[in-house]
């Protein structure tokens, strides 16, 4: 009978641990999906898309070479990759100072594109 009581206590303890941990794990995944559409992240992604369209236009007009376009796009991609890395560390969002830094990098890229 004593072994049965210990076994029951262990099962109860294990179930309690699972019950406590499960909502936290589910909440983290849900928060990450929600924050993927965080306004600061969206702003940067939208901006890189607009710049990409401008690059394509400038290449068609002959104002940028393919090599220049490739270099600017690579720089824009590095900003997006940094945004993803920062968001991963911050639980799905980027801070205002991180956004400001990335916008400065995109400003420099934008000046290379022209109008």
Backbone bond lengths (Angstrom), bond angles and torsions (degrees), N, CA, C in turn:
res aa  C-N    CA-C-N  psi(-1)  N-CA   C-N-CA  omega(-1)  CA-C   N-CA-C  phi
1 X - - - 1.449 - - 1.517 110.52 -
2 X 1.294 116.34 -35.48 1.451 120.75 -178.30 1.532 111.13 -65.73
3 X 1.316 118.12 -41.07 1.455 122.56 177.46 1.525 110.39 -61.86
4 X 1.276 117.53 -39.09 1.443 122.88 179.27 1.535 110.95 -64.54
5 X 1.305 118.14 -38.90 1.457 122.27 178.87 1.522 110.42 -66.86
6 X 1.339 117.60 -42.89 1.472 121.43 178.16 1.529 110.06 -63.14
7 X 1.318 115.51 -44.51 1.457 120.73 179.90 1.526 110.79 -61.22
8 X 1.318 116.65 -42.07 1.467 121.06 178.44 1.519 111.08 -63.74
9 X 1.332 115.79 -40.69 1.473 119.46 178.52 1.523 111.28 -64.17
10 X 1.339 117.17 -40.65 1.466 120.59 178.77 1.531 111.14 -64.72
11 X 1.298 116.86 -42.13 1.464 120.38 177.96 1.522 110.30 -63.45
12 X 1.313 116.98 -43.82 1.460 121.32 179.03 1.522 110.91 -63.11
13 X 1.315 117.29 -41.37 1.462 122.05 178.52 1.539 110.34 -63.91
14 X 1.333 116.76 -43.48 1.465 120.76 178.75 1.512 112.45 -63.68
15 X 1.325 116.84 -43.04 1.462 120.41 178.55 1.522 111.71 -65.16
16 X 1.315 116.19 -36.49 1.470 120.57 177.88 1.522 109.89 -64.67
17 X 1.332 116.76 -42.97 1.467 120.41 179.41 1.527 111.02 -62.35
18 X 1.312 116.52 -41.76 1.469 120.28 179.05 1.523 110.38 -65.72
19 X 1.316 117.00 -41.96 1.461 120.89 -178.99 1.524 111.72 -64.37
20 X 1.319 115.83 -35.50 1.468 119.80 -179.88 1.528 110.12 -74.40
21 X 1.322 118.14 -40.46 1.469 121.63 -175.50 1.521 112.80 -78.10
22 X 1.302 119.22 -34.09 1.462 122.39 -172.93 1.525 114.31 -59.40
23 X 1.333 120.45 -47.14 1.474 118.36 -179.90 1.519 112.74 -62.72
24 X 1.306 118.27 -35.75 1.459 121.05 178.45 1.506 112.02 -64.86
25 X 1.324 116.63 -41.64 1.460 120.09 179.54 1.516 110.48 -67.76
26 X 1.287 118.30 -42.28 1.464 121.10 -179.96 1.521 110.03 -66.26
27 X 1.315 117.72 -39.60 1.455 121.72 179.93 1.516 112.16 -64.59
28 X 1.329 117.57 -37.71 1.449 120.33 179.16 1.520 110.67 -63.15
29 X 1.318 117.01 -44.13 1.458 119.70 -179.73 1.518 110.20 -65.06
30 X 1.299 117.77 -42.04 1.460 121.18 -179.53 1.522 110.44 -64.93
31 X 1.340 117.67 -44.49 1.455 120.55 -179.95 1.518 111.05 -61.55
32 X 1.339 116.84 -38.89 1.446 120.11 -178.45 1.529 110.62 -63.55
33 X 1.333 117.00 -42.13 1.461 119.36 179.37 1.524 110.55 -66.09
34 X 1.311 117.11 -39.35 1.461 120.56 -179.36 1.525 110.53 -66.83
35 X 1.329 116.77 -45.79 1.453 120.54 -176.68 1.520 113.03 -72.42
36 X 1.338 117.12 -11.97 1.458 119.86 176.10 1.529 109.48 -60.22
37 X 1.312 116.71 -25.28 1.462 121.42 179.16 1.529 111.35 -103.23
38 X 1.302 116.15 27.37 1.466 121.02 179.63 1.529 109.24 -62.03
39 X 1.323 118.53 138.49 1.473 121.75 -175.44 1.530 114.72 -54.24
40 X 1.324 117.88 -40.27 1.467 118.63 -180.00 1.517 111.28 -66.78
41 X 1.330 116.73 -37.28 1.463 120.16 177.50 1.521 110.16 -68.77
42 X 1.316 117.00 -43.37 1.469 120.95 179.33 1.525 111.33 -60.14
43 X 1.315 116.58 -41.04 1.459 120.81 -178.65 1.526 110.27 -59.78
44 X 1.325 117.05 -44.34 1.456 119.94 -178.86 1.525 111.70 -68.34
45 X 1.312 117.08 -41.68 1.464 120.47 179.61 1.527 110.20 -64.91
46 X 1.333 116.82 -44.43 1.472 120.37 178.04 1.523 110.99 -60.45
47 X 1.313 115.85 -39.95 1.462 119.62 -178.73 1.526 110.92 -65.75
48 X 1.321 117.37 -41.51 1.464 118.97 179.12 1.532 110.74 -66.24
49 X 1.321 117.41 -33.23 1.477 120.23 176.51 1.533 110.28 -65.52
50 X 1.331 115.88 -43.00 1.479 118.98 179.09 1.534 110.48 -63.97
51 X 1.323 116.10 -41.09 1.462 119.22 179.59 1.524 110.63 -65.21
52 X 1.317 116.65 -36.82 1.462 119.87 178.59 1.524 110.80 -62.55
53 X 1.339 116.16 -40.63 1.473 119.70 177.17 1.539 110.88 -64.50
54 X 1.319 116.36 -39.37 1.463 120.00 178.12 1.527 110.67 -64.53
55 X 1.324 116.72 -40.54 1.467 120.65 178.50 1.521 109.93 -60.55
56 X 1.328 116.28 -47.43 1.465 120.84 179.46 1.522 110.25 -57.76
57 X 1.320 116.85 -44.13 1.458 121.30 179.50 1.534 110.53 -62.49
58 X 1.321 117.42 -44.76 1.466 120.95 -178.00 1.532 111.54 -66.26
59 X 1.323 117.29 -34.34 1.467 120.14 176.48 1.530 109.14 -66.59
60 X 1.325 117.39 -43.63 1.479 121.18 178.58 1.525 111.68 -61.44
61 X 1.326 115.67 -36.42 1.467 120.34 -179.89 1.529 111.99 -78.82
62 X 1.325 116.58 -10.71 1.467 119.67 179.83 1.515 113.90 85.40
63 X 1.324 117.65 10.26 1.459 120.83 -178.69 1.521 112.81 -87.91
64 X 1.327 116.61 -15.04 1.465 122.54 174.06 1.515 108.43 -129.59
65 X 1.327 115.83 142.20 1.459 119.25 173.68 1.527 108.37 -83.48
66 X 1.309 115.54 166.27 1.462 119.51 177.59 1.531 110.49 -63.18
67 X 1.307 117.46 -35.78 1.469 120.92 179.31 1.534 110.75 -65.75
68 X 1.336 115.67 -42.45 1.469 119.14 177.83 1.523 110.31 -63.76
69 X 1.321 116.20 -43.70 1.463 120.70 179.37 1.518 110.37 -60.67
70 X 1.321 116.85 -43.37 1.461 121.07 179.95 1.529 110.57 -61.52
71 X 1.320 117.11 -42.61 1.468 120.92 -178.93 1.533 111.51 -65.24
72 X 1.321 116.81 -42.28 1.467 120.51 -179.89 1.524 110.01 -67.22
73 X 1.328 116.41 -42.72 1.470 119.58 178.32 1.522 111.39 -63.16
74 X 1.314 116.78 -38.05 1.464 120.39 178.15 1.527 110.20 -63.82
75 X 1.319 116.24 -39.71 1.460 120.16 177.67 1.529 111.20 -65.67
76 X 1.334 116.56 -42.03 1.471 120.57 176.31 1.532 111.09 -61.75
77 X 1.348 115.77 -41.06 1.476 119.10 178.47 1.516 111.32 -62.55
78 X 1.327 117.23 -37.14 1.466 118.87 179.40 1.530 111.01 -66.05
79 X 1.335 117.08 -33.15 1.463 120.41 176.41 1.531 109.74 -66.18
80 X 1.329 116.95 -43.31 1.464 120.90 179.21 1.530 110.40 -64.45
81 X 1.323 116.81 -40.70 1.465 119.95 178.10 1.522 110.90 -64.19
82 X 1.329 117.04 -39.71 1.465 120.29 177.60 1.522 110.54 -64.81
83 X 1.337 116.39 -39.70 1.462 121.30 177.41 1.518 110.62 -59.85
84 X 1.330 116.82 -43.82 1.463 120.48 178.95 1.520 111.42 -64.06
85 X 1.325 116.34 -42.88 1.466 120.16 -179.72 1.526 110.86 -64.84
86 X 1.335 116.76 -43.82 1.468 120.19 178.95 1.526 110.65 -63.87
87 X 1.318 116.92 -41.17 1.460 120.52 179.88 1.524 110.90 -64.81
88 X 1.307 116.42 -37.53 1.469 120.18 179.38 1.530 110.08 -62.67
89 X 1.316 116.33 -40.49 1.466 120.87 179.57 1.528 111.28 -70.52
90 X 1.330 116.74 -34.52 1.465 121.55 -174.65 1.525 113.85 -93.89
91 X 1.292 118.43 13.03 1.461 120.13 177.75 1.517 114.50 78.34
92 X 1.320 117.82 29.69 1.456 120.25 173.95 1.516 115.45 104.85
93 X 1.310 118.79 2.16 1.460 119.64 178.59 1.525 109.56 -138.37
94 X 1.319 117.16 168.27 1.458 121.33 173.96 1.518 108.33 -115.78
95 X 1.310 115.74 151.74 1.463 120.37 -179.12 1.531 109.76 -79.51
96 X 1.315 115.55 166.13 1.463 119.71 178.92 1.521 111.34 -63.51
97 X 1.325 117.27 -38.51 1.469 119.35 179.51 1.524 111.31 -68.10
98 X 1.334 117.33 -35.68 1.463 120.17 175.54 1.523 110.04 -65.62
99 X 1.328 116.85 -42.50 1.454 120.89 177.73 1.528 110.36 -61.21
100 X 1.311 117.06 -42.67 1.460 121.56 -179.67 1.528 110.30 -60.73
101 X 1.329 116.84 -45.04 1.463 121.40 179.86 1.526 111.03 -62.46
102 X 1.322 115.91 -44.42 1.461 119.64 -179.80 1.520 111.47 -66.95
103 X 1.334 117.52 -37.26 1.469 120.33 176.73 1.522 110.89 -64.37
104 X 1.325 118.06 -35.28 1.464 120.75 176.66 1.526 110.46 -64.01
105 X 1.332 116.35 -40.41 1.464 119.70 177.44 1.530 110.39 -65.08
106 X 1.326 116.32 -41.63 1.463 119.91 178.51 1.520 111.48 -68.26
107 X 1.339 117.96 -31.73 1.472 121.29 175.27 1.527 110.20 -61.33
108 X 1.329 116.18 -43.67 1.466 120.11 179.08 1.531 110.66 -63.06
109 X 1.323 116.17 -41.02 1.468 119.99 176.89 1.518 110.84 -64.63
110 X 1.322 117.03 -40.89 1.452 122.04 -178.79 1.529 110.97 -61.33
111 X 1.310 117.18 -38.35 1.471 120.66 179.52 1.534 111.18 -64.89
112 X 1.324 116.28 -30.22 1.475 120.21 178.84 1.526 110.21 -73.19
113 X 1.325 117.60 -27.34 1.461 121.15 -177.75 1.519 110.68 -73.67
114 X 1.303 117.30 -43.76 1.458 119.91 -175.04 1.513 110.60 89.88
115 X 1.308 116.35 -167.52 1.479 119.84 -177.06 1.472 112.15 -121.62
